[in-house]
Amino acid sequence: MGNGNVIVVGAGASGLAAAIAAAREGSRVTLLEHNDRVGKKILVTGNGKCNLTNEKMGSQYYRSNNMAFVEQVLWAYPTDKILRFFQGLGIVPANKNGYIYPASGQASAVSDVMRMELEFLGVKVETGVHAEEIVREGEQLIVKTDRGYLKAQQVVLACGSLAGNRTGNDGSGYAMARAMGHHVYDPLPALVQLRSSGRVLKRWAGVRTDGTVSIWVDGNCVARDRGELQLTDYGISGIPVFQVSRYAAEALHEGRHVLARLDFIPDMSRKELYRFLERRSAVSPHKTLEEMMVGFLNNRLAAALMGEAELDRNSRWETLSSAMKNRLCEKMDDFVLPVLATNSFEQAQVCMGGVDTKEVDGNTMESRIMPGVHLAGEMLDVDGICGGYNLHFAWASGLLAGSHAGGSAI
């Protein structure tokens, strides 16, 4: 393997962006990737369509222990600047309700144009290489790998996180950052499914329905979102669940009591729901509870909720006591589930936690602990909601890191 003015460790979204940016500064760049090909995780983003970024961009869509850092990165690379970068590579952006994808609808197009640009710029790409440690030796940085030692003037560490580890993410960047002296907040799964227990799970498995999910920690509501809920045999999933999952993950990690509360009738209050069912029964008093729900609530969900309310689905609404009616309404608009765990890192789209960004210069992405080393992407303590935000941060931080590393190495 050859040495370079700049070595980029990791060829995911941020590493590819960093390598391109560094090479455009005129530096000789070597890109190291432990997988057998570059951009592997990009291929599975956005359900294989790659949600590049979002037209609505701001720090309110991110979480970190240092929000000022997030704002610096987003200020340097807002949405229009990221789009110009990809248009320059050949991607035609398509805006779908603010979510921006390549017009081809293929995530592979994104990794392909970046790979083509690496080749055009003369970046040396080494796959199947495991970086293990970065140390300083005089004016140079030494990158220790399983194939030997490499020397560089500047290094970009862009190793990703533990999320989606079936695509090869192994969290090795955290260990290298710690060895350099960085503090790393415990990485936890985020944008992930939540696991629960109870007989209701088998009854409603496979149901998709509009609703709201809120996360309650020690009796306090800490997050809420609405959209299509996916009910499974292990718990709950769907984009709204992903959006609030980091709060559950954090609380569970701290050993706190976590509940998810589901509202399957989000456009009605409890009283409005009760009156609606009263009117619905009055129109068709001959219908059973099961028949009365047809056309209003998913059949399997209705049956599951009636079971949880301990009601006979063949009974009629008008024969129920007021307490029974209220019990059913409660299951419909405030179904409480214990949250026991998240799904694993393998199922998580991103991680929360990572390298403490107070130890990284938000203008250059350079380490304040080891000058000459720049950090980028998901290994940093920044995570965004669904909608292209995590990829946007990867591109932005990678371009910042690469351009400053490349410029400093000349």
N, C-alpha and C positions, 0 to 999 in steps of 0.2 A: 504494500500500500504506500502511496505517496503522501508526503506531508503537504500542507497548504497554509497560505496566509491565514485562512479561516477554516475551521472545522465545524461543521454543523452535525450535532448528534441527534438523530431522530428524523425520519422522513415522513412524518404525518403532515397535517395541514400547516402547522406553524413552522415546522422544519423545512418544508418545501418552499414556503414563502420566504423564509430567512435565507436559504441558499440562493434563491433567485436574486433577492435584494443585495446580498453581499457580492455576488458575481457582477451585478450591474454597476457596482462601485469600482470595479476593476480588480478586485481581489481574486487570487487563486483559491478556489473553494473545493473542499472535500466533504461529501455528505455521507454519513455513516448510518446504516439502518440494519437492525437485527433481524427483520423479516426478510423474506426472499424477494420482495419487491417494494417499491415505494408507494406511498399513498393508499395503503390497504384499508385504513379505517374510513377514508373519504368515500370509498365505494359503497359503504352501507349507510351513509348519512342520508337523512330525508327520505327514508324508504327507497334508497337507491336512486333518488333524483337530485340529491345534494342541495339543500336549502342554504345557498351561499351567504345570505345576509337578510336584513329586513329594512324596509324603508323607514320604519319607526325605530330610531336608535337613541339610546340614552342610558345612563347609569342605573335608572330605575328598573331596568330589565336584568340587572346583575346583582349578585350577592358576593360580599368579600368582607374581610376584617379591616380592609383599608380602601374605602370607596373612592378616595381622592386619586389613588393609583388608577383605578378603572377609568375615571373621568379623563385623566391625562392621555391614556391610550386611545380612548374614543375620540378625543379632540384631535389627536394627530391623524387618525384614520377613520373619518366618518363614512357613512354608507357610500356617498358618491365617489370617494377616493378608492374604496375597495372595488367598486364597479368599474372604474377606469382601469384599475390594475388588471382585472379579468378580461375586460374588453380588449385590452392591449395584447392579451394572450390568445384571443380568438373566441372567447365565450360571448354569445349574444344573450343578455339577461332577459328573463321573462318574469314579469311582476304578477303574482297571483294573490290579490287581496293584501298586498304589502309584503308577502313572502316572496323572495327573489331566488329563482332557480335558473340553471342554464336552459335556453329555449329547446334544446334537444331532449330535455327531461332525463338526462343520463349523468349520474355522478361520475361515471368513468370518463366523461368528456373533460371534467375538471382536472382529474389526475393526469389525463393524457396531455392536455395542453401545458401543464406544469412540467411534466416529464420532458416534453419537446423543448421547452424553454431551457431546462437544465442542460440538455444536449447541445443546444445552440450556443449557450454561454460557456460551454466547456467545463461544466462542473463535473468533478470526478465522483461517481456514485459507487459506493461499496456496500453491497447487501450481505446479509448473513454475518455481520460484524457486531459483536457485543461490547459496547463501551463499559468500562468498569470503574474508572476513577479519573479525576482531573486534578493535576497538581502543577504548581508553578516552579520553574527552574530558571532562576535569573530573569531574563527578559522574555522567556518563552513559557508557553503552557504545554504540558505533556498530557496527552490523552492515552490512558492505558486501556488496551482492548484485549480480547481473547486471541488476537492475531499479532500482538506486539504493541509497540509504542509509536505514537504519532506526535509531531511537534507542530505548534501553531502559534501565531501572534494573538489571535482572537478565537474564542470558542463560543458557539451558540448551543445551549443545552435546551433541547425541545423534545423531550422523551415521552410526552403524553402522561397519562395517569393510569390507574388500574381499571378504569371503566372499559367495557367492551373487550375484555382481555382475550376473547376468542380471536380477535384480530391481531393479537400479538402484544398488546399493552401489558407490561409486566411491572410497572412502577419503579424500574431501576433508576430513573432520574431522581427520585426522592432520596435514595441512598447516596447517590453522588453529591446531591446538594447538601445533605447532612454532613457528609465527609468534608465538604468545604467549609462547614461551620454554620450553614443556614438552619434556621428553625423551620420545621415543617408541621403545619396543622394536620392532625390525623385525617387522612383521606377517607371519605365515606361515599357510598353510592348516592347519586342524585339523578333526577329524571328517571325514576325507577318505580317498579310496581311495589305495592305494599301487601304484606302477608298478614292473615288473620286466622281465626278459627271459628267453628260453629257449624251446626247442621245446615244452616241457610246456604252455605257456600256451594254445596252440591246441587241444591235446588235451583239456584239462579245462574249456575255456570254457563257461560256463552251468551248471556244477555248483554246487549248494548242499548243504552238509553240516555237521554239528556238528563242532566241533574247537576247538583252542586256537591262538592266535597269540602269539608273543613277539617282541619287538624287541631285537636285540643290537647294541650300539654299541661298536666297537673290542673285540669279544670279551666284553663284559659285558651281561647281561640287564638292561634298564632298564624294561620294561613287559610285562605279559602279560594276556590276556583270553580268555574262552571264550564260544562261542555259535555262531550259524549263520554259517559262512564262505561267501562268494560268490567263486567262482573265475572269473576273466575272461581275455579274450585279451590284456589288458595287465598283469595282476597280480592283486591281491586286494582284496576289498571286503567289505561286511557290517558290522554293528554292532561286533563285536569288533575288527575292523581300524580302524574309526573311533576306538574308544576309545584305541587305542595310537598312532594316527597322528601326534599332536603330537610325540611323542618322536622319531619318525623324521624328521619335518620339521625339527625343531630341529637334530638331528645332521647331517643333510644340508646344512643352511644353514651349519653350522660346518665343512663339508668332511670329516666323519668317515665311517668305513666302517660301513655299516648292512646288517644281515641280518634277514629275517623267517624264523622257524622255525615250521612248522606241524605240529601233532600231530592226525592224523585219527582216532586211536583214544585219546582222552584218558582213558578209564576203565581202561586197561591199561598196565602198564609194558612195556618191551621184552621182558623175559623172559616175562611173562604172555601177551603177544601171540604170541610164538614157540610157547609150549606150546599155546595155543588153536588155532593153525593146524596144529600137529602132530596134535592130537585131531580136528580137523575133517577132515583128510586121512585119518586112520585110519578114520573112519566111512564115508567115500566115496572109497576109494583110486582108483576108476576115473575120478574127475572131473579135468578139466584145471584149471590155475591159474585160468583165466578162470571156469570153472563153479564152482569152489570158493568164489570171492568173492561169487557171487550170493546175495543175502539178507543179506550182511554189510557190504559196502561198495558205494557207488554204482558202477554198471557202468563209466561213462566214467572216473571217478576211478581205479578199479582198473586199467583198461587203461593209463591214463597213467602210473601209478606203476610198473607192470610194465615199461613202456617205459623209464622212467628208471632202473630197476634192471637194464636190459639182459637181461630174461628173456623167453623165448618163452611167450606166454600159453596156448599149446596143450600145453605140457609139464606134467608132474604134480609135485606137491610132493615126493613121496618120491624122485623122481629127481634133485632138486637137491642140490648140495653144501651143506655147512653155511654156507659163505661166501655163497652165493647166497641162501639163506634169510634170513640176517642182513641182507643188502643190501636185500631186499624189506621186511623189518620196519623197517629204518631209514627207508626212503622213506615208510612208513606212519605212523610216530610221530615223525619228526624230519626233515621235508622242509625243506631250506634254500633260500631264495630271496634273491638279492641285491635290495636296495631301491635303485632308481636315482633315484626322484623321487616326489613326491606328484602327484595330479591337481591341476588348476589351482584358483585361487580360485573360479572359476565353479561347480565341483562341490563345493567345501567348504561344510559347514554353518555353521562359525564360523571365526574366526581366533584364533590365539594371538598374544601380543605386543600392542602398543598403548601408550596413554599411561601413563606411570609413575605408579602410584597413590600413591607416596610424596609426590607433588606435589598430591594431592587429599585433602581432609578427609573421612574415612570417615563422619562423623556428618552432614554436610550436602551432600556431593559438590561443595563449592566448591573452586575452584582456589586453591592456595596461591601460584600465580604471578601470576594476575590476579583479584583479588577481584571478586565479582559475577558471575563466569562459573562455572557449574556443569557438570560433565561426567557423562555417564551412558551405560550400555549397553555395547555390544560394542567401542566404540572404546577402552575401558579395557583395561589389561593383566590381564584375567581371562577364563579360558575353562573351561567345565564339560564333563563327560562327557555322553553321550546320556541322555535321560530327563526332559527338561523343565528341566534345570538352567540352561541358558543363557537361556531365556526367563524363568525365575524371577529371575535376576540382572538382566535387562533391566527387568522390572517393578519390582523392589525399588529399584534404583538410580535409575530414572526417578521413582518416587514420592518418594523421598528428595530428589532434586534439585529436583523441581517444588514440593514443599511448602515447602522452605526458600527457594527463589527467590521463590515467591509471597508468603510471609510477610515476606520482607525488602523486597519492593517496595512494600508498603502504607505 
